[in-house]
Amino acid sequence: MSQIQEIAVRRSGMQTALDILVAPRAAFAQLRETPTWVWAFVIACVLGMVATLAIAPVTGHFVGAAQAAKLAADPRYAQLPADQRNAQIQQIVSITQLVVRFSFIFIPFAVAVSCAIRTVIMLVANAIGKGDGNVKMFWALSVNASIVGTGLSSIVLMVIVLIRGVDGFATAADISAALPGLGMAVPSSAKAASAFLSVFNVFSIWETVLLAAGMIVVARLNRTAAIVTAAIMLVASGIIPLASALAQK
């Protein structure tokens, strides 16, 4: 590939990443011709990492408090002298809060894994629905859509958390339910329902619409198969937080 062609691809990649927000049809058309994804991956990851780092003190506060309460109720610690028990619990809590503070470094890995899983699901749908998409197309579509699902949603969540502060939440689970969506319709005491419904927020639905429309344009997949596949991926994304909430009961 010549230098001019390389520059053209980079420019198209950045333009596609921007178009996915303001002109998705143009982005899909470009992805069908040139399935670029590097700029989209960088944008989604950087936004997600910045937001995760910014709200880490608030998240760490609740995670630490929950862990301290759990350890204090543990019979193994209850039998220890008060000073020793408190020192050990504080040490464990401090380590946990340190992990939370640096959890932003895992964002690129999380984005890559989620996009890879969605790519596989779309490939299966493509085979069943007789589309003409391929791995490159679906991977690029998934990564570009993550600008909304990971990038924008993280930044908006960051703004909400920083405005409300620690006093604006009761638990760490309340933070994930802070984005406008179905998670706000149930009380935080209903942990399982809140964890599952918080997945259905304005940004995840936006991302789902992009994936469905993208499969139709990029892979020439029939409308029904594209919509059903995108809906399945959205619902499936709530399984992990639901299982986590149920395990904590």
C-alpha positions in Angstrom: 0.0 0.0 0.0 1.4 3.4 -1.0 1.8 6.3 1.5 -1.1 8.1 -0.1 -3.3 5.1 0.2 -2.3 4.7 3.9 -3.2 8.3 4.6 -6.5 7.9 2.8 -7.4 4.8 5.0 -6.4 6.7 8.2 -8.6 9.6 7.2 -11.5 7.4 6.2 -11.2 5.6 9.6 -11.4 8.8 11.5 -14.2 10.1 9.4 -16.1 6.8 9.8 -15.7 7.0 13.5 -17.2 10.5 13.6 -19.9 9.6 11.1 -21.1 6.7 13.3 -22.4 9.4 15.6 -23.8 11.9 13.2 -24.2 10.2 9.8 -24.4 6.4 10.5 -25.6 5.6 7.0 -22.5 7.1 5.5 -20.4 5.3 8.1 -22.0 1.9 7.2 -21.5 2.5 3.5 -17.8 3.2 4.2 -17.5 0.2 6.4 -18.8 -2.0 3.6 -16.1 -0.7 1.3 -13.3 -0.2 3.8 -13.9 -1.9 7.2 -11.7 0.5 9.3 -11.7 0.2 13.1 -8.4 1.4 14.6 -9.5 5.0 15.2 -12.9 3.8 16.6 -11.1 1.5 18.9 -8.8 4.2 20.2 -11.6 6.7 20.7 -13.8 4.2 22.5 -11.0 3.0 24.8 -9.6 6.5 25.6 -13.1 7.8 26.5 -13.8 4.7 28.6 -10.4 4.8 30.4 -10.7 8.6 31.2 -14.2 8.1 32.6 -13.3 5.0 34.6 -10.3 6.7 36.1 -12.3 9.8 37.0 -15.0 8.0 38.9 -12.6 5.5 40.5 -12.6 7.3 43.9 -16.4 7.1 44.1 -16.5 3.5 42.9 -13.7 2.5 45.2 -15.5 4.1 48.2 -18.5 1.9 47.8 -16.6 -1.2 46.9 -14.3 -0.8 49.9 -17.3 -0.1 52.2 -19.1 -3.2 51.0 -16.0 -5.4 51.4 -15.3 -4.0 54.8 -18.8 -4.9 56.0 -18.5 -8.4 54.5 -15.2 -9.1 56.1 -16.4 -7.7 59.5 -19.2 -10.3 59.4 -16.9 -13.1 58.5 -16.4 -15.4 61.6 -12.7 -15.8 60.8 -12.2 -12.1 61.4 -14.8 -11.8 64.2 -12.6 -14.0 66.4 -9.6 -11.8 66.1 -8.7 -9.0 68.6 -10.3 -5.7 67.5 -7.1 -4.0 66.6 -5.8 -6.9 64.5 -9.1 -7.4 62.9 -9.5 -3.8 61.8 -5.9 -3.6 60.6 -6.3 -6.7 58.4 -9.6 -5.6 57.0 -8.3 -2.1 56.2 -5.3 -3.7 54.4 -7.5 -5.8 52.2 -9.8 -2.9 51.5 -6.9 -0.7 50.6 -5.7 -3.2 48.1 -9.1 -3.6 46.6 -9.5 0.2 46.2 -6.1 0.3 44.6 -7.2 -2.3 42.0 -10.4 -0.3 41.4 -8.3 2.9 40.9 -6.2 1.2 38.2 -9.1 -0.8 36.6 -9.1 1.7 33.7 -6.2 -0.2 32.2 -8.5 -3.2 31.5 -10.9 -1.1 29.3 -9.1 -1.9 26.0 -9.2 -5.6 26.8 -12.9 -5.5 27.7 -13.7 -3.6 24.5 -11.7 -6.1 22.4 -13.4 -9.1 24.0 -16.9 -7.7 23.7 -16.4 -6.8 20.1 -14.9 -10.2 19.3 -18.0 -11.9 20.9 -20.4 -9.7 19.0 -18.4 -10.4 15.8 -18.9 -14.2 16.3 -22.6 -13.7 17.0 -23.0 -11.6 13.8 -21.1 -14.1 11.7 -23.5 -16.9 12.9 -26.5 -14.6 12.0 -24.9 -13.8 8.7 -24.6 -17.5 7.9 -28.2 -18.2 8.9 -29.6 -15.1 7.3 -27.5 -15.6 4.1 -25.8 -12.2 4.3 -22.6 -11.4 2.6 -20.6 -10.0 5.5 -17.3 -11.2 6.8 -15.1 -11.1 9.9 -13.5 -7.8 9.0 -16.9 -6.1 8.3 -18.5 -7.3 11.6 -15.4 -6.5 13.7 -15.2 -3.0 12.3 -19.0 -2.5 12.8 -18.8 -3.7 16.4 -15.8 -1.5 17.2 -17.3 1.6 15.6 -20.5 1.1 17.5 -18.6 0.8 20.7 -17.8 4.5 20.4 -21.4 4.9 21.6 -21.8 1.9 23.9 -18.5 2.3 25.7 -17.1 5.7 24.9 -20.1 8.1 25.1 -21.9 6.2 27.7 -18.8 6.2 30.0 -18.3 10.0 29.6 -22.0 10.7 30.4 -21.8 8.4 33.4 -18.7 10.1 34.5 -20.5 13.5 34.4 -23.4 12.2 36.3 -21.3 10.6 39.0 -19.0 13.6 39.4 -22.1 15.9 39.7 -23.9 13.7 42.3 -20.8 12.7 44.2 -20.5 10.0 46.8 -23.6 11.2 48.6 -25.6 10.7 45.5 -25.4 6.9 45.6 -26.1 4.2 48.1 -24.0 1.4 46.6 -21.6 0.7 43.8 -24.4 -0.9 41.9 -26.3 2.4 41.9 -23.6 3.9 39.7 -24.2 1.6 36.8 -27.9 2.3 37.0 -27.3 6.1 36.9 -27.5 6.3 33.1 -31.0 7.1 31.9 -32.8 3.9 31.2 -34.8 1.0 32.7 -32.5 0.6 35.6 -33.9 3.9 37.0 -37.4 2.3 37.2 -36.6 -0.1 40.0 -35.3 0.6 43.5 -31.7 -0.2 44.2 -32.8 -2.7 46.8 -34.0 -4.9 44.0 -30.4 -5.7 43.1 -30.9 -8.4 40.5 -33.6 -6.5 38.6 -31.6 -3.3 38.8 -28.4 -5.0 37.6 -30.2 -6.5 34.6 -32.3 -3.5 33.6 -29.5 -1.0 34.0 -28.1 -2.6 30.8 -31.1 -1.1 28.9 -30.0 2.5 28.8 -30.2 5.1 26.1 -26.6 4.4 25.0 -26.9 0.6 24.8 -30.2 1.0 22.9 -28.5 3.5 20.5 -25.6 1.1 20.0 -28.1 -1.8 19.4 -29.8 0.3 16.7 -26.5 1.0 15.1 -25.6 -2.7 15.1 -28.9 -3.7 13.6 -28.8 -1.0 10.9 -25.2 -1.8 10.3 -25.8 -5.4 9.6 -28.5 -4.5 7.1 -26.3 -2.1 5.2 -22.8 -3.5 5.7 -23.6 -7.2 5.3 -26.8 -7.1 3.3 -28.4 -9.1 6.1 -32.2 -9.2 6.0 -34.0 -6.8 8.3 -35.6 -9.4 10.6 -32.3 -11.3 11.2 -30.4 -8.1 11.9 -32.9 -6.8 14.4 -33.3 -10.1 16.2 -29.5 -10.6 16.4 -28.9 -7.1 17.7 -31.7 -7.6 20.3 -30.2 -10.9 21.4 -26.8 -9.2 21.9 -28.4 -6.5 24.0 -30.3 -8.9 26.3 -27.2 -11.2 26.6 -25.1 -8.2 27.8 -27.3 -8.2 31.0 -26.6 -11.8 31.9 -23.2 -11.1 33.6 -24.4 -8.2 35.9 -27.5 -10.3 36.7 -25.5 -13.3 37.6 -23.2 -11.2 39.7 -26.1 -9.7 41.6 -27.7 -13.1 42.2 -24.4 -14.5 43.4 -24.1 -11.7 46.1 -27.5 -12.7 47.6 
